Amino acid sequence: MIKRVNKADLLVFKALQRALANDKIHLCLISSKINIPGSPIYNPWESMLPILCPVLLGLILIWAVGILTGVILMSLGVFLTSNLIHKKLEHRLLDRALKTISSDYKSCCELWNYGGLVLVKSDDKQRGCISPEGDWKEFVVRYFADLMVDKPTENQAEETVADEKAA
């Protein structure tokens, strides 16, 4: 259950977004915990199709060509799928996790509470926070408090100077 959002939580969340955007934090996944049914970022087709396609193709080849050829090609297809396509699917899962964690505070908390995420400082790989046991807000406040302050952009600074001159 996510509590009511206050301004402090939103500041911490914005700092997390900035740290992720500036590559100060890396998001890592524990696939065995996050890529399972019930996860907010789970896609069953990405889990089933890479294995289902070679197996079905192998069964068709067993029926059409012969047992030995079908089994060999099925084994080869499963091997290639699990080694080549698996890496691409891991990147897609990571992209979905990054989009979800960066989209809004509620989605971020929901995904964090589900588990399987690890936040790691880019410049110090020894510093990290594992979900759901770790507190991502405390991690961000401890290491990225400078990103919590809204720094004015050049346009905002020019408008402020112009307003002061006008007054």
Buried (B, 14 or more C-beta within 10 A) or exposed (E): EEEEEEEEBEBBBBBBBBBBEEEBBBBBBEBEBBBEEEBBBBBEEBBEBBBEBBEEBBEEBBEEEEEEEBBEBBEEBBEEBEEEBEEEBBEEBBEBBBEBBBEBBEBBBBBBEBBBBBBBBEEEEEBBBBBBEBEBBEBBBEBBEEBBEEEEEEEEEEEEEEEEEEE
